[in-house]
Amino acid sequence: MASINKFKYTVWNLILKDFRTQYRNMSLGVLWSVLNPLIMLGVLVIVFGYIHTNRAIEHFAVFLLLGLIPFNFFSLCINASTSSLVHNSQIIKKMSFPRIIIPVSTVLAQVIHLVIQLVLLVLFVVLSGVPVTLSYFWLPLILLVELIFILGLSLICSVLDVFFRDTQYIVQSILTVLFWFTPIFYPASLANENLSDFLYKAFMANPLSGCIEAARRAVLYQSPPEANLFIMACLVSILTLIIGIILFRKLEKNVADYL
């Protein structure tokens, strides 16, 4: 990662390029960062708030956003970064620079969307009357853990996509499965109640699950993350990043040849 610091200007320009390209020729532009979670929020509120009601969950809109925003961030990053090396093949062939910069800058470009969606969360917190407490200071750490996990997966998926072009389609399928197996519109306690201890631990080994639960505890219940689950999320995230860096470093020397 030291090479990224050396090429700060390149990273910044790639971030701006990714951000501008994503909304080029779109009349609403960056507003889609707000509209996408808002539309999904509306659908889930109608389905689970009125059709299949769950009155046990207070501040249901905030509850849903605390699941949707981390998952949307994860989904945007992994989708974009998986094909990032392939989409930047011309740059890779013409210039000499650390290839790791490309997937990392692609992920960092999505942080802009995350910030916009967090503003939406703040608005709903205020409108819903959720109390603001010191437990909110856990949120930066929770998001950092998720970012570490995303960076690791992005490195793995991006470099594999160069050698195995079906990777992007496999990733899209896995994201669809993860949407339902991540506690976005239901509490993780339901999984705890209905799964065996082993399956529940496997369910919560997904750092997204641990981060979403931790964020909900911090915002809705004014309490720190559950220690065991959050430590597991941290360890899996760090391990994923280490594997991602090792795999990327091993394969990047052949990237230009396969592009």
Order of alpha helices (4+ residues) and beta strands (2+ residues): alpha-alpha-alpha-alpha-alpha-alpha-alpha-alpha-alpha-alpha-alpha-alpha-alpha-alpha
